[in-house]
């Protein structure tokens, strides 16, 4: 795994402060920022999916008669 991907993954998991990620990203040149943007979106997308899964679990727990179907 590339160093960039390790950093993005750590940021997405909250293992490193977002300020560190912002500083790293702003320190990149324009071309490097473009190259980093797609993997960044992939990691953020994973984070959003996890948040949605947790929210769905909370809703299900609070409304046991309702069901949520995984797709």
C-alpha positions as CSV (number, residue, x, y, z in Angstrom):
1,X,0.0,0.0,0.0
2,X,1.3,3.4,-0.9
3,X,2.2,5.9,1.9
4,X,-0.5,8.2,0.7
5,X,-3.2,5.5,0.9
6,X,-2.0,4.6,4.5
7,X,-2.4,8.2,5.5
8,X,-5.8,8.6,3.9
9,X,-7.0,5.4,5.6
10,X,-5.7,6.6,9.0
11,X,-7.5,9.9,8.5
12,X,-10.8,8.2,7.5
13,X,-10.6,6.0,10.6
14,X,-9.9,9.0,12.8
15,X,-6.5,7.6,13.8
16,X,-4.8,10.8,12.7
17,X,-6.1,14.4,13.2
18,X,-7.9,15.9,10.3
19,X,-5.6,19.0,10.7
20,X,-2.7,16.7,9.7
21,X,-4.5,15.6,6.6
22,X,-5.4,19.1,5.6
23,X,-1.8,20.3,6.1
24,X,-0.5,17.3,4.1
25,X,-3.0,18.0,1.2
26,X,-2.3,21.7,1.1
27,X,1.4,20.9,0.9
28,X,1.0,19.0,-2.3
29,X,1.3,20.5,-5.7
30,X,-1.7,20.9,-8.0
31,X,-1.0,17.7,-9.9
32,X,-0.3,15.7,-6.7
33,X,-3.6,17.0,-5.3
34,X,-5.4,15.8,-8.3
35,X,-3.8,12.4,-8.0
36,X,-4.7,12.2,-4.3
37,X,-8.3,13.3,-4.8
38,X,-9.8,10.0,-6.2
39,X,-8.3,7.8,-3.4
40,X,-9.4,10.5,-0.9
41,X,-13.0,10.2,-2.2
42,X,-12.8,6.4,-1.9
43,X,-11.8,6.6,1.7
44,X,-14.4,9.1,2.5
45,X,-17.0,7.0,0.8
46,X,-16.1,4.1,3.0
47,X,-16.4,6.3,6.1
48,X,-19.9,7.5,5.0
49,X,-21.0,3.9,4.4
50,X,-19.9,2.9,7.9
51,X,-21.7,5.9,9.4
52,X,-24.9,4.9,7.5
53,X,-24.5,1.3,8.7
54,X,-24.2,2.4,12.3
55,X,-27.2,4.7,12.0
56,X,-29.3,1.9,10.5
57,X,-28.3,-0.4,13.4
58,X,-29.3,2.3,15.9
59,X,-32.7,2.8,14.2
60,X,-33.3,-1.0,14.2
61,X,-32.3,-1.3,17.9
62,X,-34.7,1.5,18.8
63,X,-37.6,0.2,16.6
64,X,-37.5,-3.6,16.9
65,X,-40.6,-4.0,14.8
66,X,-39.0,-2.3,11.8
67,X,-36.5,-4.1,9.6
68,X,-33.8,-2.8,7.4
69,X,-32.7,-4.9,4.5
70,X,-29.1,-4.9,3.5
71,X,-28.5,-4.7,-0.2
